[in-house]
Every structure is written in structure tokens, then in C-alpha cells.
Amino acid sequence: MPYITGTNQTQIYYETHGEGKPIVFIHPPGMGHVTFKLQQPLSKKFQVITFDLRGNGNSAPGTEDITISLLATDILQLIDQLALEKVVVCGYSNGGSIALEFALSNPERVEGIILIGGFSEVNTFLLRSEFKLGISTVKMKGLSVLAKVLGKAHGTTKEYKKEIEQYVKKANVNILYQMYIRGLEYNCSHRLKDIKVPVLLVDGSFDFYMHSYQRFLEKEIPNAERVFVNKARHQVPTRHAHTFNQLIETFIEKL
């Protein structure tokens, strides 16, 4: 299996497919690179790079306490060791916070940003409650329950649901707990105006509780475009993969 060496020698699992402009996909806590299995058709035109955040999937947990900055630094190590000058970063849900932190900390390495149901801070009751539920579930040793919920919510076939479920179960419980805590605490809203590259904000038309976050990002980021996926909820990369892939292709060709 392919690995790169992240911060403090932590082994980070990754996969890369295709050639062309590189896209780095960043998954939410627990789900791993299998989140973007249905984005593999993009490798016909682009270099599709997926990986497991430290402590998730096949990646080692490392010894440091988790911060969003640390996770962003692992991405820098990934693209450095793959000898990539600039990338498009694509973050899903809380993976979007990591994408924003990476872009803000390394603006010279980013050509574009794609956020699916992303947010720069958690400031609404419903999203805060979702994070707290994740924290409580992991704290009470409910990883199997969380894995089943995520698999059922995202999988489009019985096999894919099972694959996601089994992959979530590989997560390091302590790391996952820290990721939920740090995701809840993270706030880069005051820095959004520093983003100079084009940003695509993808939102499900039925993902109502996230719409306020997307409106805020569109307002605060100078070069942001907001797109709704019709009849979609939060799980756009898996349940609406074909439409999502078309949006990515159009966005990158404009770059």
C-alpha cells in the first residue's frame, strides 16, 4: 500500500489515479478515502488523489494531539512528496474546514477550492448538536453504531454501504474524538477574505440546515460561486456523484 510520511514521521495512506491537474479530496472524520470512490471517473481527465487523515482508515494515528492545522500540514507533506506544485483541494463537510486551513496557510500551493457542505465555523444549533452527538457516540464506545449510520447514509448500494461501514470501524477512537472536538472549535471566518483563488461551493438543495453556512461563505470569499445540487441532502459525493463530478470538471476546466 502507498504511504507518505506526514508530520513527525506519521505514515499517511494515499491513492492516486490518472494524470492532469491534481485534485486532493479531503474526507470528514472517520470516513476515509472510500468517501470519494465514486469520484474515480474524474481520473480520465485529472489526477485524483485521495487519502486517509491520520488515525483514519489505513493511516497511522501519530503521537501529536490533533489540530486542524496539523491535518493541513499532513496535506502539505502529501503534495510535497508527490512533487506537486499546485493542487485543487476538495473538502467534504468538516473536511472543508481542513481544506480552508490548508488553502489559507499555503496559498501559493492552491489553484482552486471546492467545498461540499463546508463551513468555516460551527455556529448553529443543529450543526453544533451533530458534532456533540458524534463526540458522545465515540466517547461511549459507539464506533460501530457511528459506522453503520455513516454507511447507511452515504452508500448507494448494499456493498458500498458495507465498505464505508467497515472502513469507519478502522478509525482510531481517540483520534476521531479529537477530530470532532477540533472541528467544533475551528473558526477561520475572519480570514476568508484572504482567499484569492476561485472557490466552488456545492450544496444540496435539501440540505437546509447548511444553507446559511454556504450563504456566508459566498458573501465572505471574494471569488466564490455557489451551486445547488437538485434534490440532494448532505451526501453529495456519494448519492449524487455523477452531477457532482460534472460540477468539478466544469470548475477545473475554467481554471
matplotlib code that plots the C-alpha trace (Angstrom):
import matplotlib.pyplot as plt

x = [0.0, 1.3, 2.2, 3.8, 5.5, 3.4, 4.4, 6.6, 7.1, 3.4, 2.5, -0.3, -2.1, -3.0, -4.1, -3.6, -5.2, -4.9, -2.9, -3.5, -4.5, -4.3, -7.4, -6.8, -10.0, -10.4, -12.9, -14.9, -13.7, -13.9, -14.9, -11.5, -10.7, -13.5, -15.8, -14.6, -14.8, -17.4, -15.1, -12.6, -14.1, -12.6, -9.2, -9.8, -9.1, -7.4, -5.1, -7.4, -5.7, -7.5, -6.0, -6.8, -6.4, -4.1, -5.8, -8.4, -8.5, -5.0, -3.2, -1.3, -2.6, 0.7, 1.7, 0.6, -2.7, -5.0, -5.4, -6.9, -3.5, -1.7, -4.1, -3.5, 0.3, -0.1, -1.7, 1.3, 3.6, 1.5, 1.7, 5.4, 6.2, 4.1, 6.2, 3.1, 3.4, -0.3, -3.5, -7.2, -8.4, -11.9, -13.2, -16.5, -18.3, -15.7, -13.1, -13.9, -12.5, -9.3, -9.3, -9.8, -7.0, -4.7, -5.5, -5.2, -1.8, -0.4, -2.0, 0.9, 0.1, -3.6, -5.2, -8.8, -11.1, -14.2, -16.3, -19.3, -21.5, -18.5, -18.3, -15.7, -17.0, -19.8, -22.3, -25.8, -27.7, -28.2, -24.6, -23.3, -25.7, -24.4, -20.9, -21.8, -23.7, -20.5, -18.4, -20.8, -21.1, -17.3, -16.9, -19.4, -17.5, -20.2, -17.9, -19.8, -23.0, -21.5, -20.0, -23.4, -25.1, -22.4, -22.5, -26.3, -26.4, -23.8, -23.8, -25.6, -25.5, -25.5, -21.9, -20.8, -22.7, -20.8, -17.5, -18.0, -19.1, -16.1, -13.7, -15.1, -14.6, -10.8, -10.6, -8.6, -11.2, -9.1, -8.1, -11.7, -12.8, -10.2, -11.2, -14.8, -13.7, -11.3, -13.9, -16.4, -13.8, -12.4, -13.0, -11.4, -14.3, -12.2, -9.6, -11.9, -11.3, -7.7, -8.7, -7.8, -8.4, -11.7, -14.0, -16.9, -19.5, -21.6, -24.7, -27.6, -30.9, -32.5, -29.5, -31.4, -29.5, -26.3, -27.6, -26.8, -23.1, -23.0, -24.5, -22.0, -19.0, -20.3, -20.5, -17.1, -14.9, -14.1, -14.2, -16.8, -19.6, -22.5, -24.2, -27.2, -27.5, -31.2, -33.0, -29.7, -29.1, -25.6, -24.2, -23.5, -20.2, -21.8, -25.5, -25.2, -21.8, -22.5, -23.8, -21.0, -18.3, -19.7, -19.5, -15.9, -15.0, -16.6, -15.0, -11.5, -11.7, -12.5, -9.3]
y = [0.0, 3.5, 5.8, 9.2, 10.4, 13.1, 15.4, 13.7, 10.6, 9.6, 7.2, 8.6, 6.2, 7.7, 6.7, 8.5, 7.8, 9.4, 12.4, 16.1, 18.8, 17.3, 17.3, 16.4, 15.1, 15.5, 13.4, 14.1, 12.5, 8.7, 8.0, 7.7, 7.8, 5.5, 8.5, 9.5, 6.1, 7.5, 10.4, 7.9, 8.5, 12.0, 10.3, 10.2, 13.9, 14.8, 13.3, 12.2, 12.0, 10.5, 9.7, 8.8, 11.5, 10.4, 7.9, 7.1, 4.1, 2.8, 5.9, 5.8, 7.9, 9.6, 10.9, 14.5, 16.0, 16.7, 20.2, 21.3, 23.0, 19.6, 17.9, 20.6, 20.2, 16.5, 17.5, 19.8, 16.8, 14.7, 17.1, 17.8, 14.1, 13.7, 16.6, 18.6, 22.4, 23.4, 21.5, 21.9, 21.0, 19.5, 19.1, 17.4, 18.6, 19.0, 18.1, 21.5, 23.1, 21.3, 22.4, 26.0, 25.8, 24.3, 27.0, 29.9, 28.5, 27.6, 30.0, 29.5, 25.8, 26.1, 26.7, 26.3, 25.2, 23.0, 22.7, 20.3, 21.3, 23.1, 25.7, 28.0, 27.7, 25.9, 28.5, 27.0, 24.8, 21.9, 21.6, 22.0, 19.3, 17.0, 17.4, 16.8, 13.7, 12.4, 13.3, 11.5, 8.4, 8.0, 8.7, 6.0, 3.5, 3.6, 3.5, 0.5, 2.5, 5.5, 3.3, 1.8, 5.2, 6.7, 3.7, 3.7, 7.5, 7.5, 4.2, 3.8, 0.0, -2.7, -3.4, 0.3, 0.8, -2.2, -0.9, 2.5, 0.9, -1.4, 1.4, 3.7, 0.9, 1.1, 4.7, 5.3, 6.2, 8.7, 10.5, 10.5, 12.0, 14.8, 15.5, 16.1, 18.4, 20.4, 20.6, 22.0, 24.6, 25.6, 29.1, 30.7, 33.1, 36.2, 35.0, 34.1, 37.4, 36.4, 33.6, 34.8, 31.7, 30.6, 28.7, 26.4, 26.0, 22.9, 22.5, 20.0, 21.8, 19.7, 20.2, 23.1, 23.4, 24.0, 26.7, 29.6, 28.4, 28.4, 31.9, 33.2, 31.7, 33.1, 36.5, 36.5, 34.8, 37.2, 34.7, 32.2, 30.5, 28.7, 25.8, 23.7, 20.0, 19.4, 17.1, 16.4, 16.4, 16.4, 13.2, 14.8, 13.0, 9.5, 9.9, 12.4, 11.5, 12.0, 15.6, 16.4, 15.1, 17.2, 20.3, 19.5, 19.0, 22.3, 24.2, 22.9, 23.5, 27.1, 27.3]
z = [0.0, -0.8, 2.1, 2.5, 5.7, 7.4, 10.3, 12.8, 10.6, 10.7, 7.9, 5.8, 3.3, -0.1, -3.5, -6.8, -10.2, -13.6, -14.9, -15.3, -12.9, -9.4, -7.1, -3.4, -1.8, 2.0, 3.8, 7.1, 10.3, 10.3, 6.7, 4.9, 1.3, 0.3, 0.7, -2.8, -4.5, -7.0, -8.0, -9.6, -13.1, -12.9, -13.3, -17.1, -17.2, -13.9, -11.2, -8.5, -5.1, -2.1, 1.3, 4.9, 7.5, 10.3, 12.6, 10.0, 7.7, 6.9, 8.2, 11.5, 14.4, 15.1, 18.6, 18.5, 19.7, 16.7, 15.4, 12.1, 11.4, 11.9, 9.4, 6.9, 7.3, 6.5, 3.2, 2.5, 3.2, 0.8, -2.1, -1.5, -1.6, -4.7, -6.2, -7.0, -7.3, -7.1, -6.4, -6.3, -2.8, -2.3, 1.2, 2.2, 5.3, 8.1, 5.5, 4.1, 7.2, 6.7, 3.0, 4.1, 6.6, 4.0, 1.5, 3.9, 5.3, 1.9, -0.7, -3.2, -3.4, -4.2, -7.6, -6.5, -3.7, -3.7, -0.6, -0.3, 2.6, 4.1, 6.8, 8.3, 11.9, 13.7, 14.9, 14.6, 17.0, 14.5, 13.3, 16.9, 18.0, 15.2, 16.4, 20.0, 19.0, 17.3, 20.3, 22.7, 20.4, 20.2, 23.9, 24.8, 22.6, 19.9, 16.9, 15.4, 15.6, 14.0, 11.3, 10.5, 10.4, 8.1, 5.8, 5.5, 4.9, 2.2, 0.5, -2.8, -2.9, -0.2, -1.0, -0.8, 2.5, 3.9, 2.6, 4.2, 7.5, 7.7, 6.8, 9.5, 12.1, 11.4, 12.8, 16.0, 18.6, 20.4, 17.2, 16.0, 19.3, 19.0, 15.4, 16.4, 19.2, 17.0, 14.2, 16.7, 17.9, 14.5, 13.2, 10.1, 9.3, 9.9, 7.4, 4.5, 2.6, 2.3, -0.2, -3.7, -5.8, -7.3, -4.8, -5.7, -3.0, -3.6, -1.5, -1.6, -2.2, 0.6, 3.0, 4.6, 7.9, 5.9, 3.6, 6.0, 6.0, 2.2, 2.0, 4.5, 2.6, -0.7, 0.9, 2.6, -0.1, -2.9, -5.8, -4.7, -6.7, -5.1, -6.8, -5.6, -6.4, -7.0, -4.5, -2.7, 1.0, 2.6, 0.9, -2.5, -3.3, -3.0, -3.6, -6.4, -7.7, -11.4, -11.0, -8.5, -10.9, -13.7, -11.5, -10.6, -14.2, -15.3, -12.4, -13.1, -16.8, -16.1, -14.1]

ax = plt.figure().add_subplot(projection="3d")
ax.plot(x, y, z, "-o")
ax.set_aspect("equal")
plt.show()
